[in-house]
Amino acid sequence: MDLTNPIDPQFEGQKLTEVINSTHINKKYLPDVKLPENVVAIPDLVEAVKDATALVFVMPHQCKWLLRGTRESPDNGRQKQF
């Protein structure tokens, strides 16, 4: 993965991060949600996490199949099914 070339999706001919930062609305994915003023969209992952002490990754529930068999159950050592 090339982290030196950030991906910035477009929305109506503008970079989505610019739309989010100027309107505080993610018009492509959450058009009815006003984001707080302190939420800033940054398309560069390395830049976005440079001062982070923790990261939380959120995945749509439709993609839970990606996790099948990836985590062991602490009680019996078998693969946990989702």
mmCIF file of the N, C-alpha and C atoms, coordinates in Angstrom:
data_MODEL
# 
_entry.id   MODEL 
# 
loop_
_atom_site.group_PDB 
_atom_site.id 
_atom_site.type_symbol 
_atom_site.label_atom_id 
_atom_site.label_alt_id 
_atom_site.label_comp_id 
_atom_site.label_asym_id 
_atom_site.label_entity_id 
_atom_site.label_seq_id 
_atom_site.pdbx_PDB_ins_code 
_atom_site.Cartn_x 
_atom_site.Cartn_y 
_atom_site.Cartn_z 
_atom_site.occupancy 
_atom_site.B_iso_or_equiv 
_atom_site.pdbx_formal_charge 
_atom_site.auth_seq_id 
_atom_site.auth_comp_id 
_atom_site.auth_asym_id 
_atom_site.auth_atom_id 
_atom_site.pdbx_PDB_model_num 
ATOM 1   N N  . MET A 1 1  ? 0.837   -1.178  0.000  1.00 0.00 ? 1  MET A N  1 
ATOM 2   C CA . MET A 1 1  ? 0.000   0.000   0.000  1.00 0.00 ? 1  MET A CA 1 
ATOM 3   C C  . MET A 1 1  ? 0.883   1.244   0.000  1.00 0.00 ? 1  MET A C  1 
ATOM 4   N N  . ASP A 1 2  ? 0.596   2.154   -0.875 1.00 0.00 ? 2  ASP A N  1 
ATOM 5   C CA . ASP A 1 2  ? 1.369   3.384   -0.974 1.00 0.00 ? 2  ASP A CA 1 
ATOM 6   C C  . ASP A 1 2  ? 0.727   4.454   -0.103 1.00 0.00 ? 2  ASP A C  1 
ATOM 7   N N  . LEU A 1 3  ? 1.324   4.725   1.058  1.00 0.00 ? 3  LEU A N  1 
ATOM 8   C CA . LEU A 1 3  ? 0.773   5.727   1.968  1.00 0.00 ? 3  LEU A CA 1 
ATOM 9   C C  . LEU A 1 3  ? 1.246   7.139   1.636  1.00 0.00 ? 3  LEU A C  1 
ATOM 10  N N  . THR A 1 4  ? 2.100   7.272   0.619  1.00 0.00 ? 4  THR A N  1 
ATOM 11  C CA . THR A 1 4  ? 2.567   8.604   0.240  1.00 0.00 ? 4  THR A CA 1 
ATOM 12  C C  . THR A 1 4  ? 1.599   9.279   -0.727 1.00 0.00 ? 4  THR A C  1 
ATOM 13  N N  . ASN A 1 5  ? 0.623   8.544   -1.230 1.00 0.00 ? 5  ASN A N  1 
ATOM 14  C CA . ASN A 1 5  ? -0.347  9.093   -2.167 1.00 0.00 ? 5  ASN A CA 1 
ATOM 15  C C  . ASN A 1 5  ? -1.749  8.909   -1.605 1.00 0.00 ? 5  ASN A C  1 
ATOM 16  N N  . PRO A 1 6  ? -2.200  9.841   -0.757 1.00 0.00 ? 6  PRO A N  1 
ATOM 17  C CA . PRO A 1 6  ? -3.501  9.671   -0.108 1.00 0.00 ? 6  PRO A CA 1 
ATOM 18  C C  . PRO A 1 6  ? -4.654  9.672   -1.113 1.00 0.00 ? 6  PRO A C  1 
ATOM 19  N N  . ILE A 1 7  ? -5.670  8.905   -0.778 1.00 0.00 ? 7  ILE A N  1 
ATOM 20  C CA . ILE A 1 7  ? -6.879  8.850   -1.597 1.00 0.00 ? 7  ILE A CA 1 
ATOM 21  C C  . ILE A 1 7  ? -7.876  9.836   -1.006 1.00 0.00 ? 7  ILE A C  1 
ATOM 22  N N  . ASP A 1 8  ? -8.407  10.696  -1.841 1.00 0.00 ? 8  ASP A N  1 
ATOM 23  C CA . ASP A 1 8  ? -9.397  11.672  -1.390 1.00 0.00 ? 8  ASP A CA 1 
ATOM 24  C C  . ASP A 1 8  ? -10.589 11.584  -2.338 1.00 0.00 ? 8  ASP A C  1 
ATOM 25  N N  . PRO A 1 9  ? -11.638 10.886  -1.928 1.00 0.00 ? 9  PRO A N  1 
ATOM 26  C CA . PRO A 1 9  ? -12.806 10.736  -2.805 1.00 0.00 ? 9  PRO A CA 1 
ATOM 27  C C  . PRO A 1 9  ? -13.385 12.083  -3.212 1.00 0.00 ? 9  PRO A C  1 
ATOM 28  N N  . GLN A 1 10 ? -14.084 12.081  -4.318 1.00 0.00 ? 10 GLN A N  1 
ATOM 29  C CA . GLN A 1 10 ? -14.702 13.296  -4.845 1.00 0.00 ? 10 GLN A CA 1 
ATOM 30  C C  . GLN A 1 10 ? -16.202 13.310  -4.526 1.00 0.00 ? 10 GLN A C  1 
ATOM 31  N N  . PHE A 1 11 ? -16.720 14.510  -4.389 1.00 0.00 ? 11 PHE A N  1 
ATOM 32  C CA . PHE A 1 11 ? -18.163 14.709  -4.254 1.00 0.00 ? 11 PHE A CA 1 
ATOM 33  C C  . PHE A 1 11 ? -18.527 15.931  -5.066 1.00 0.00 ? 11 PHE A C  1 
ATOM 34  N N  . GLU A 1 12 ? -19.308 15.729  -6.105 1.00 0.00 ? 12 GLU A N  1 
ATOM 35  C CA . GLU A 1 12 ? -19.741 16.816  -6.995 1.00 0.00 ? 12 GLU A CA 1 
ATOM 36  C C  . GLU A 1 12 ? -18.566 17.673  -7.451 1.00 0.00 ? 12 GLU A C  1 
ATOM 37  N N  . GLY A 1 13 ? -17.469 17.013  -7.859 1.00 0.00 ? 13 GLY A N  1 
ATOM 38  C CA . GLY A 1 13 ? -16.319 17.712  -8.414 1.00 0.00 ? 13 GLY A CA 1 
ATOM 39  C C  . GLY A 1 13 ? -15.357 18.313  -7.406 1.00 0.00 ? 13 GLY A C  1 
ATOM 40  N N  . GLN A 1 14 ? -15.617 18.134  -6.120 1.00 0.00 ? 14 GLN A N  1 
ATOM 41  C CA . GLN A 1 14 ? -14.733 18.652  -5.075 1.00 0.00 ? 14 GLN A CA 1 
ATOM 42  C C  . GLN A 1 14 ? -14.176 17.487  -4.264 1.00 0.00 ? 14 GLN A C  1 
ATOM 43  N N  . LYS A 1 15 ? -13.014 17.693  -3.657 1.00 0.00 ? 15 LYS A N  1 
ATOM 44  C CA . LYS A 1 15 ? -12.487 16.689  -2.751 1.00 0.00 ? 15 LYS A CA 1 
ATOM 45  C C  . LYS A 1 15 ? -13.437 16.579  -1.569 1.00 0.00 ? 15 LYS A C  1 
ATOM 46  N N  . LEU A 1 16 ? -13.783 15.347  -1.211 1.00 0.00 ? 16 LEU A N  1 
ATOM 47  C CA . LEU A 1 16 ? -14.730 15.136  -0.117 1.00 0.00 ? 16 LEU A CA 1 
ATOM 48  C C  . LEU A 1 16 ? -14.217 15.734  1.190  1.00 0.00 ? 16 LEU A C  1 
ATOM 49  N N  . THR A 1 17 ? -12.906 15.659  1.430  1.00 0.00 ? 17 THR A N  1 
ATOM 50  C CA . THR A 1 17 ? -12.378 16.238  2.672  1.00 0.00 ? 17 THR A CA 1 
ATOM 51  C C  . THR A 1 17 ? -12.592 17.749  2.712  1.00 0.00 ? 17 THR A C  1 
ATOM 52  N N  . GLU A 1 18 ? -12.481 18.413  1.573  1.00 0.00 ? 18 GLU A N  1 
ATOM 53  C CA . GLU A 1 18 ? -12.720 19.859  1.534  1.00 0.00 ? 18 GLU A CA 1 
ATOM 54  C C  . GLU A 1 18 ? -14.190 20.173  1.820  1.00 0.00 ? 18 GLU A C  1 
ATOM 55  N N  . VAL A 1 19 ? -15.088 19.342  1.273  1.00 0.00 ? 19 VAL A N  1 
ATOM 56  C CA . VAL A 1 19 ? -16.521 19.531  1.515  1.00 0.00 ? 19 VAL A CA 1 
ATOM 57  C C  . VAL A 1 19 ? -16.816 19.348  3.007  1.00 0.00 ? 19 VAL A C  1 
ATOM 58  N N  . ILE A 1 20 ? -16.260 18.289  3.595  1.00 0.00 ? 20 ILE A N  1 
ATOM 59  C CA . ILE A 1 20 ? -16.502 18.022  5.014  1.00 0.00 ? 20 ILE A CA 1 
ATOM 60  C C  . ILE A 1 20 ? -15.945 19.147  5.874  1.00 0.00 ? 20 ILE A C  1 
ATOM 61  N N  . ASN A 1 21 ? -14.740 19.589  5.581  1.00 0.00 ? 21 ASN A N  1 
ATOM 62  C CA . ASN A 1 21 ? -14.109 20.627  6.404  1.00 0.00 ? 21 ASN A CA 1 
ATOM 63  C C  . ASN A 1 21 ? -14.779 21.994  6.257  1.00 0.00 ? 21 ASN A C  1 
ATOM 64  N N  . SER A 1 22 ? -15.378 22.274  5.118  1.00 0.00 ? 22 SER A N  1 
ATOM 65  C CA . SER A 1 22 ? -16.014 23.582  4.934  1.00 0.00 ? 22 SER A CA 1 
ATOM 66  C C  . SER A 1 22 ? -17.466 23.599  5.407  1.00 0.00 ? 22 SER A C  1 
ATOM 67  N N  . THR A 1 23 ? -18.169 22.453  5.292  1.00 0.00 ? 23 THR A N  1 
ATOM 68  C CA . THR A 1 23 ? -19.589 22.426  5.656  1.00 0.00 ? 23 THR A CA 1 
ATOM 69  C C  . THR A 1 23 ? -19.866 21.644  6.941  1.00 0.00 ? 23 THR A C  1 
ATOM 70  N N  . HIS A 1 24 ? -18.903 20.851  7.380  1.00 0.00 ? 24 HIS A N  1 
ATOM 71  C CA . HIS A 1 24 ? -19.046 19.944  8.528  1.00 0.00 ? 24 HIS A CA 1 
ATOM 72  C C  . HIS A 1 24 ? -20.173 18.942  8.314  1.00 0.00 ? 24 HIS A C  1 
ATOM 73  N N  . ILE A 1 25 ? -20.341 18.558  7.033  1.00 0.00 ? 25 ILE A N  1 
ATOM 74  C CA . ILE A 1 25 ? -21.299 17.521  6.651  1.00 0.00 ? 25 ILE A CA 1 
ATOM 75  C C  . ILE A 1 25 ? -20.608 16.604  5.646  1.00 0.00 ? 25 ILE A C  1 
ATOM 76  N N  . ASN A 1 26 ? -20.689 15.292  5.873  1.00 0.00 ? 26 ASN A N  1 
ATOM 77  C CA . ASN A 1 26 ? -20.181 14.326  4.909  1.00 0.00 ? 26 ASN A CA 1 
ATOM 78  C C  . ASN A 1 26 ? -21.319 14.051  3.936  1.00 0.00 ? 26 ASN A C  1 
ATOM 79  N N  . LYS A 1 27 ? -21.411 14.888  2.910  1.00 0.00 ? 27 LYS A N  1 
ATOM 80  C CA . LYS A 1 27 ? -22.552 14.859  2.006  1.00 0.00 ? 27 LYS A CA 1 
ATOM 81  C C  . LYS A 1 27 ? -22.646 13.577  1.195  1.00 0.00 ? 27 LYS A C  1 
ATOM 82  N N  . LYS A 1 28 ? -21.555 12.856  1.077  1.00 0.00 ? 28 LYS A N  1 
ATOM 83  C CA . LYS A 1 28 ? -21.566 11.607  0.303  1.00 0.00 ? 28 LYS A CA 1 
ATOM 84  C C  . LYS A 1 28 ? -22.115 10.439  1.113  1.00 0.00 ? 28 LYS A C  1 
ATOM 85  N N  . TYR A 1 29 ? -21.718 10.306  2.371  1.00 0.00 ? 29 TYR A N  1 
ATOM 86  C CA . TYR A 1 29 ? -22.080 9.141   3.166  1.00 0.00 ? 29 TYR A CA 1 
ATOM 87  C C  . TYR A 1 29 ? -23.028 9.423   4.334  1.00 0.00 ? 29 TYR A C  1 
ATOM 88  N N  . LEU A 1 30 ? -23.017 10.639  4.877  1.00 0.00 ? 30 LEU A N  1 
ATOM 89  C CA . LEU A 1 30 ? -23.886 11.001  6.009  1.00 0.00 ? 30 LEU A CA 1 
ATOM 90  C C  . LEU A 1 30 ? -24.516 12.371  5.762  1.00 0.00 ? 30 LEU A C  1 
ATOM 91  N N  . PRO A 1 31 ? -25.315 12.502  4.712  1.00 0.00 ? 31 PRO A N  1 
ATOM 92  C CA . PRO A 1 31 ? -25.803 13.832  4.321  1.00 0.00 ? 31 PRO A CA 1 
ATOM 93  C C  . PRO A 1 31 ? -26.718 14.511  5.339  1.00 0.00 ? 31 PRO A C  1 
ATOM 94  N N  . ASP A 1 32 ? -27.289 13.766  6.261  1.00 0.00 ? 32 ASP A N  1 
ATOM 95  C CA . ASP A 1 32 ? -28.217 14.352  7.232  1.00 0.00 ? 32 ASP A CA 1 
ATOM 96  C C  . ASP A 1 32 ? -27.595 14.562  8.603  1.00 0.00 ? 32 ASP A C  1 
ATOM 97  N N  . VAL A 1 33 ? -26.266 14.409  8.688  1.00 0.00 ? 33 VAL A N  1 
ATOM 98  C CA . VAL A 1 33 ? -25.587 14.509  9.980  1.00 0.00 ? 33 VAL A CA 1 
ATOM 99  C C  . VAL A 1 33 ? -24.639 15.709  9.983  1.00 0.00 ? 33 VAL A C  1 
ATOM 100 N N  . LYS A 1 34 ? -24.858 16.638  10.909 1.00 0.00 ? 34 LYS A N  1 
ATOM 101 C CA . LYS A 1 34 ? -23.953 17.769  11.083 1.00 0.00 ? 34 LYS A CA 1 
ATOM 102 C C  . LYS A 1 34 ? -22.827 17.335  12.020 1.00 0.00 ? 34 LYS A C  1 
ATOM 103 N N  . LEU A 1 35 ? -21.588 17.407  11.539 1.00 0.00 ? 35 LEU A N  1 
ATOM 104 C CA . LEU A 1 35 ? -20.430 17.011  12.343 1.00 0.00 ? 35 LEU A CA 1 
ATOM 105 C C  . LEU A 1 35 ? -19.984 18.165  13.233 1.00 0.00 ? 35 LEU A C  1 
ATOM 106 N N  . PRO A 1 36 ? -19.448 17.867  14.410 1.00 0.00 ? 36 PRO A N  1 
ATOM 107 C CA . PRO A 1 36 ? -18.955 18.927  15.295 1.00 0.00 ? 36 PRO A CA 1 
ATOM 108 C C  . PRO A 1 36 ? -17.827 19.726  14.626 1.00 0.00 ? 36 PRO A C  1 
ATOM 109 N N  . GLU A 1 37 ? -17.668 20.955  15.021 1.00 0.00 ? 37 GLU A N  1 
ATOM 110 C CA . GLU A 1 37 ? -16.644 21.831  14.457 1.00 0.00 ? 37 GLU A CA 1 
ATOM 111 C C  . GLU A 1 37 ? -15.232 21.284  14.659 1.00 0.00 ? 37 GLU A C  1 
ATOM 112 N N  . ASN A 1 38 ? -15.024 20.498  15.717 1.00 0.00 ? 38 ASN A N  1 
ATOM 113 C CA . ASN A 1 38 ? -13.680 19.988  15.990 1.00 0.00 ? 38 ASN A CA 1 
ATOM 114 C C  . ASN A 1 38 ? -13.346 18.716  15.197 1.00 0.00 ? 38 ASN A C  1 
ATOM 115 N N  . VAL A 1 39 ? -14.280 18.223  14.387 1.00 0.00 ? 39 VAL A N  1 
ATOM 116 C CA . VAL A 1 39 ? -14.010 17.081  13.516 1.00 0.00 ? 39 VAL A CA 1 
ATOM 117 C C  . VAL A 1 39 ? -13.413 17.605  12.223 1.00 0.00 ? 39 VAL A C  1 
ATOM 118 N N  . VAL A 1 40 ? -12.228 17.084  11.883 1.00 0.00 ? 40 VAL A N  1 
ATOM 119 C CA . VAL A 1 40 ? -11.513 17.531  10.686 1.00 0.00 ? 40 VAL A CA 1 
ATOM 120 C C  . VAL A 1 40 ? -11.218 16.319  9.819  1.00 0.00 ? 40 VAL A C  1 
ATOM 121 N N  . ALA A 1 41 ? -11.533 16.407  8.535  1.00 0.00 ? 41 ALA A N  1 
ATOM 122 C CA . ALA A 1 41 ? -11.253 15.325  7.602  1.00 0.00 ? 41 ALA A CA 1 
ATOM 123 C C  . ALA A 1 41 ? -9.826  15.474  7.063  1.00 0.00 ? 41 ALA A C  1 
ATOM 124 N N  . ILE A 1 42 ? -9.043  14.413  7.174  1.00 0.00 ? 42 ILE A N  1 
ATOM 125 C CA . ILE A 1 42 ? -7.658  14.403  6.698  1.00 0.00 ? 42 ILE A CA 1 
ATOM 126 C C  . ILE A 1 42 ? -7.494  13.175  5.811  1.00 0.00 ? 42 ILE A C  1 
ATOM 127 N N  . PRO A 1 43 ? -7.196  13.341  4.519  1.00 0.00 ? 43 PRO A N  1 
ATOM 128 C CA . PRO A 1 43 ? -7.118  12.194  3.607  1.00 0.00 ? 43 PRO A CA 1 
ATOM 129 C C  . PRO A 1 43 ? -5.847  11.361  3.755  1.00 0.00 ? 43 PRO A C  1 
ATOM 130 N N  . ASP A 1 44 ? -4.841  11.872  4.421  1.00 0.00 ? 44 ASP A N  1 
ATOM 131 C CA . ASP A 1 44 ? -3.557  11.197  4.568  1.00 0.00 ? 44 ASP A CA 1 
ATOM 132 C C  . ASP A 1 44 ? -3.530  10.447  5.892  1.00 0.00 ? 44 ASP A C  1 
ATOM 133 N N  . LEU A 1 45 ? -3.562  9.099   5.839  1.00 0.00 ? 45 LEU A N  1 
ATOM 134 C CA . LEU A 1 45 ? -3.625  8.292   7.053  1.00 0.00 ? 45 LEU A CA 1 
ATOM 135 C C  . LEU A 1 45 ? -2.451  8.552   7.987  1.00 0.00 ? 45 LEU A C  1 
ATOM 136 N N  . VAL A 1 46 ? -1.252  8.640   7.465  1.00 0.00 ? 46 VAL A N  1 
ATOM 137 C CA . VAL A 1 46 ? -0.070  8.863   8.301  1.00 0.00 ? 46 VAL A CA 1 
ATOM 138 C C  . VAL A 1 46 ? -0.185  10.209  9.019  1.00 0.00 ? 46 VAL A C  1 
ATOM 139 N N  . GLU A 1 47 ? -0.594  11.226  8.312  1.00 0.00 ? 47 GLU A N  1 
ATOM 140 C CA . GLU A 1 47 ? -0.778  12.550  8.913  1.00 0.00 ? 47 GLU A CA 1 
ATOM 141 C C  . GLU A 1 47 ? -1.898  12.519  9.957  1.00 0.00 ? 47 GLU A C  1 
ATOM 142 N N  . ALA A 1 48 ? -2.974  11.808  9.652  1.00 0.00 ? 48 ALA A N  1 
ATOM 143 C CA . ALA A 1 48 ? -4.129  11.782  10.550 1.00 0.00 ? 48 ALA A CA 1 
ATOM 144 C C  . ALA A 1 48 ? -3.830  11.112  11.885 1.00 0.00 ? 48 ALA A C  1 
ATOM 145 N N  . VAL A 1 49 ? -2.925  10.139  11.911 1.00 0.00 ? 49 VAL A N  1 
ATOM 146 C CA . VAL A 1 49 ? -2.668  9.384   13.145 1.00 0.00 ? 49 VAL A CA 1 
ATOM 147 C C  . VAL A 1 49 ? -1.330  9.712   13.802 1.00 0.00 ? 49 VAL A C  1 
ATOM 148 N N  . LYS A 1 50 ? -0.620  10.695  13.302 1.00 0.00 ? 50 LYS A N  1 
ATOM 149 C CA . LYS A 1 50 ? 0.748   10.953  13.774 1.00 0.00 ? 50 LYS A CA 1 
ATOM 150 C C  . LYS A 1 50 ? 0.846   11.216  15.278 1.00 0.00 ? 50 LYS A C  1 
ATOM 151 N N  . ASP A 1 51 ? -0.133  11.817  15.901 1.00 0.00 ? 51 ASP A N  1 
ATOM 152 C CA . ASP A 1 51 ? -0.083  12.099  17.338 1.00 0.00 ? 51 ASP A CA 1 
ATOM 153 C C  . ASP A 1 51 ? -1.053  11.239  18.142 1.00 0.00 ? 51 ASP A C  1 
ATOM 154 N N  . ALA A 1 52 ? -1.600  10.204  17.516 1.00 0.00 ? 52 ALA A N  1 
ATOM 155 C CA . ALA A 1 52 ? -2.605  9.365   18.179 1.00 0.00 ? 52 ALA A CA 1 
ATOM 156 C C  . ALA A 1 52 ? -1.968  8.427   19.193 1.00 0.00 ? 52 ALA A C  1 
ATOM 157 N N  . THR A 1 53 ? -2.696  8.167   20.264 1.00 0.00 ? 53 THR A N  1 
ATOM 158 C CA . THR A 1 53 ? -2.269  7.161   21.239 1.00 0.00 ? 53 THR A CA 1 
ATOM 159 C C  . THR A 1 53 ? -3.104  5.893   21.103 1.00 0.00 ? 53 THR A C  1 
ATOM 160 N N  . ALA A 1 54 ? -4.211  5.979   20.372 1.00 0.00 ? 54 ALA A N  1 
ATOM 161 C CA . ALA A 1 54 ? -5.064  4.809   20.131 1.00 0.00 ? 54 ALA A CA 1 
ATOM 162 C C  . ALA A 1 54 ? -5.779  5.006   18.798 1.00 0.00 ? 54 ALA A C  1 
ATOM 163 N N  . LEU A 1 55 ? -6.071  3.904   18.127 1.00 0.00 ? 55 LEU A N  1 
ATOM 164 C CA . LEU A 1 55 ? -6.821  3.934   16.876 1.00 0.00 ? 55 LEU A CA 1 
ATOM 165 C C  . LEU A 1 55 ? -8.032  3.024   17.008 1.00 0.00 ? 55 LEU A C  1 
ATOM 166 N N  . VAL A 1 56 ? -9.159  3.454   16.468 1.00 0.00 ? 56 VAL A N  1 
ATOM 167 C CA . VAL A 1 56 ? -10.369 2.650   16.454 1.00 0.00 ? 56 VAL A CA 1 
ATOM 168 C C  . VAL A 1 56 ? -10.765 2.480   14.994 1.00 0.00 ? 56 VAL A C  1 
ATOM 169 N N  . PHE A 1 57 ? -10.849 1.235   14.554 1.00 0.00 ? 57 PHE A N  1 
ATOM 170 C CA . PHE A 1 57 ? -11.250 0.946   13.192 1.00 0.00 ? 57 PHE A CA 1 
ATOM 171 C C  . PHE A 1 57 ? -12.694 0.476   13.190 1.00 0.00 ? 57 PHE A C  1 
ATOM 172 N N  . VAL A 1 58 ? -13.510 1.084   12.360 1.00 0.00 ? 58 VAL A N  1 
ATOM 173 C CA . VAL A 1 58 ? -14.921 0.748   12.275 1.00 0.00 ? 58 VAL A CA 1 
ATOM 174 C C  . VAL A 1 58 ? -15.179 0.187   10.884 1.00 0.00 ? 58 VAL A C  1 
ATOM 175 N N  . MET A 1 59 ? -15.899 -0.926  10.862 1.00 0.00 ? 59 MET A N  1 
ATOM 176 C CA . MET A 1 59 ? -16.185 -1.597  9.605  1.00 0.00 ? 59 MET A CA 1 
ATOM 177 C C  . MET A 1 59 ? -17.695 -1.772  9.471  1.00 0.00 ? 59 MET A C  1 
ATOM 178 N N  . PRO A 1 60 ? -18.252 -1.522  8.290  1.00 0.00 ? 60 PRO A N  1 
ATOM 179 C CA . PRO A 1 60 ? -19.691 -1.742  8.118  1.00 0.00 ? 60 PRO A CA 1 
ATOM 180 C C  . PRO A 1 60 ? -20.053 -3.196  8.429  1.00 0.00 ? 60 PRO A C  1 
ATOM 181 N N  . HIS A 1 61 ? -21.228 -3.403  8.998  1.00 0.00 ? 61 HIS A N  1 
ATOM 182 C CA . HIS A 1 61 ? -21.620 -4.756  9.383  1.00 0.00 ? 61 HIS A CA 1 
ATOM 183 C C  . HIS A 1 61 ? -21.685 -5.700  8.183  1.00 0.00 ? 61 HIS A C  1 
ATOM 184 N N  . GLN A 1 62 ? -21.847 -5.172  6.977  1.00 0.00 ? 62 GLN A N  1 
ATOM 185 C CA . GLN A 1 62 ? -21.889 -6.013  5.790  1.00 0.00 ? 62 GLN A CA 1 
ATOM 186 C C  . GLN A 1 62 ? -20.547 -6.688  5.530  1.00 0.00 ? 62 GLN A C  1 
ATOM 187 N N  . CYS A 1 63 ? -19.476 -6.167  6.115  1.00 0.00 ? 63 CYS A N  1 
ATOM 188 C CA . CYS A 1 63 ? -18.131 -6.698  5.871  1.00 0.00 ? 63 CYS A CA 1 
ATOM 189 C C  . CYS A 1 63 ? -17.647 -7.625  6.975  1.00 0.00 ? 63 CYS A C  1 
ATOM 190 N N  . LYS A 1 64 ? -18.505 -8.022  7.897  1.00 0.00 ? 64 LYS A N  1 
ATOM 191 C CA . LYS A 1 64 ? -18.043 -8.849  9.010  1.00 0.00 ? 64 LYS A CA 1 
ATOM 192 C C  . LYS A 1 64 ? -17.500 -10.192 8.540  1.00 0.00 ? 64 LYS A C  1 
ATOM 193 N N  . TRP A 1 65 ? -17.840 -10.626 7.336  1.00 0.00 ? 65 TRP A N  1 
ATOM 194 C CA . TRP A 1 65 ? -17.296 -11.881 6.811  1.00 0.00 ? 65 TRP A CA 1 
ATOM 195 C C  . TRP A 1 65 ? -15.780 -11.828 6.709  1.00 0.00 ? 65 TRP A C  1 
ATOM 196 N N  . LEU A 1 66 ? -15.204 -10.637 6.619  1.00 0.00 ? 66 LEU A N  1 
ATOM 197 C CA . LEU A 1 66 ? -13.750 -10.512 6.553  1.00 0.00 ? 66 LEU A CA 1 
ATOM 198 C C  . LEU A 1 66 ? -13.079 -10.980 7.840  1.00 0.00 ? 66 LEU A C  1 
ATOM 199 N N  . LEU A 1 67 ? -13.819 -10.938 8.945  1.00 0.00 ? 67 LEU A N  1 
ATOM 200 C CA . LEU A 1 67 ? -13.258 -11.299 10.241 1.00 0.00 ? 67 LEU A CA 1 
ATOM 201 C C  . LEU A 1 67 ? -13.401 -12.773 10.577 1.00 0.00 ? 67 LEU A C  1 
ATOM 202 N N  . ARG A 1 68 ? -14.139 -13.520 9.816  1.00 0.00 ? 68 ARG A N  1 
ATOM 203 C CA . ARG A 1 68 ? -14.367 -14.939 10.137 1.00 0.00 ? 68 ARG A CA 1 
ATOM 204 C C  . ARG A 1 68 ? -13.041 -15.677 10.304 1.00 0.00 ? 68 ARG A C  1 
ATOM 205 N N  . GLY A 1 69 ? -12.920 -16.317 11.449 1.00 0.00 ? 69 GLY A N  1 
ATOM 206 C CA . GLY A 1 69 ? -11.757 -17.143 11.706 1.00 0.00 ? 69 GLY A CA 1 
ATOM 207 C C  . GLY A 1 69 ? -10.480 -16.379 11.971 1.00 0.00 ? 69 GLY A C  1 
ATOM 208 N N  . THR A 1 70 ? -10.575 -15.101 12.270 1.00 0.00 ? 70 THR A N  1 
ATOM 209 C CA . THR A 1 70 ? -9.355  -14.325 12.485 1.00 0.00 ? 70 THR A CA 1 
ATOM 210 C C  . THR A 1 70 ? -9.040  -14.114 13.954 1.00 0.00 ? 70 THR A C  1 
ATOM 211 N N  . ARG A 1 71 ? -9.946  -14.490 14.832 1.00 0.00 ? 71 ARG A N  1 
ATOM 212 C CA . ARG A 1 71 ? -9.739  -14.238 16.254 1.00 0.00 ? 71 ARG A CA 1 
ATOM 213 C C  . ARG A 1 71 ? -9.955  -15.523 17.035 1.00 0.00 ? 71 ARG A C  1 
ATOM 214 N N  . GLU A 1 72 ? -9.065  -15.814 17.935 1.00 0.00 ? 72 GLU A N  1 
ATOM 215 C CA . GLU A 1 72 ? -9.219  -17.000 18.763 1.00 0.00 ? 72 GLU A CA 1 
ATOM 216 C C  . GLU A 1 72 ? -10.010 -16.662 20.011 1.00 0.00 ? 72 GLU A C  1 
ATOM 217 N N  . SER A 1 73 ? -10.825 -17.591 20.443 1.00 0.00 ? 73 SER A N  1 
ATOM 218 C CA . SER A 1 73 ? -11.601 -17.424 21.658 1.00 0.00 ? 73 SER A CA 1 
ATOM 219 C C  . SER A 1 73 ? -10.695 -17.672 22.859 1.00 0.00 ? 73 SER A C  1 
ATOM 220 N N  . PRO A 1 74 ? -10.646 -16.776 23.842 1.00 0.00 ? 74 PRO A N  1 
ATOM 221 C CA . PRO A 1 74 ? -9.744  -16.949 24.993 1.00 0.00 ? 74 PRO A CA 1 
ATOM 222 C C  . PRO A 1 74 ? -10.126 -18.128 25.879 1.00 0.00 ? 74 PRO A C  1 
ATOM 223 N N  . ASP A 1 75 ? -11.378 -18.588 25.838 1.00 0.00 ? 75 ASP A N  1 
ATOM 224 C CA . ASP A 1 75 ? -11.797 -19.651 26.746 1.00 0.00 ? 75 ASP A CA 1 
ATOM 225 C C  . ASP A 1 75 ? -11.482 -21.057 26.254 1.00 0.00 ? 75 ASP A C  1 
ATOM 226 N N  . ASN A 1 76 ? -11.426 -21.254 24.940 1.00 0.00 ? 76 ASN A N  1 
ATOM 227 C CA . ASN A 1 76 ? -11.197 -22.625 24.473 1.00 0.00 ? 76 ASN A CA 1 
ATOM 228 C C  . ASN A 1 76 ? -10.171 -22.728 23.347 1.00 0.00 ? 76 ASN A C  1 
ATOM 229 N N  . GLY A 1 77 ? -9.593  -21.623 22.926 1.00 0.00 ? 77 GLY A N  1 
ATOM 230 C CA . GLY A 1 77 ? -8.562  -21.661 21.898 1.00 0.00 ? 77 GLY A CA 1 
ATOM 231 C C  . GLY A 1 77 ? -9.062  -21.935 20.498 1.00 0.00 ? 77 GLY A C  1 
ATOM 232 N N  . ARG A 1 78 ? -10.367 -22.184 20.360 1.00 0.00 ? 78 ARG A N  1 
ATOM 233 C CA . ARG A 1 78 ? -10.892 -22.409 19.001 1.00 0.00 ? 78 ARG A CA 1 
ATOM 234 C C  . ARG A 1 78 ? -11.136 -21.084 18.316 1.00 0.00 ? 78 ARG A C  1 
ATOM 235 N N  . GLN A 1 79 ? -11.265 -21.129 17.020 1.00 0.00 ? 79 GLN A N  1 
ATOM 236 C CA . GLN A 1 79 ? -11.516 -19.906 16.268 1.00 0.00 ? 79 GLN A CA 1 
ATOM 237 C C  . GLN A 1 79 ? -12.926 -19.406 16.562 1.00 0.00 ? 79 GLN A C  1 
ATOM 238 N N  . LYS A 1 80 ? -13.030 -18.127 16.850 1.00 0.00 ? 80 LYS A N  1 
ATOM 239 C CA . LYS A 1 80 ? -14.336 -17.526 17.166 1.00 0.00 ? 80 LYS A CA 1 
ATOM 240 C C  . LYS A 1 80 ? -15.095 -17.280 15.867 1.00 0.00 ? 80 LYS A C  1 
ATOM 241 N N  . GLN A 1 81 ? -16.326 -17.639 15.837 1.00 0.00 ? 81 GLN A N  1 
ATOM 242 C CA . GLN A 1 81 ? -17.175 -17.409 14.688 1.00 0.00 ? 81 GLN A CA 1 
ATOM 243 C C  . GLN A 1 81 ? -18.015 -16.159 14.896 1.00 0.00 ? 81 GLN A C  1 
ATOM 244 N N  . PHE A 1 82 ? -18.146 -15.364 13.869 1.00 0.00 ? 82 PHE A N  1 
ATOM 245 C CA . PHE A 1 82 ? -18.938 -14.132 13.948 1.00 0.00 ? 82 PHE A CA 1 
ATOM 246 C C  . PHE A 1 82 ? -20.262 -14.339 13.260 1.00 0.00 ? 82 PHE A C  1 
# 
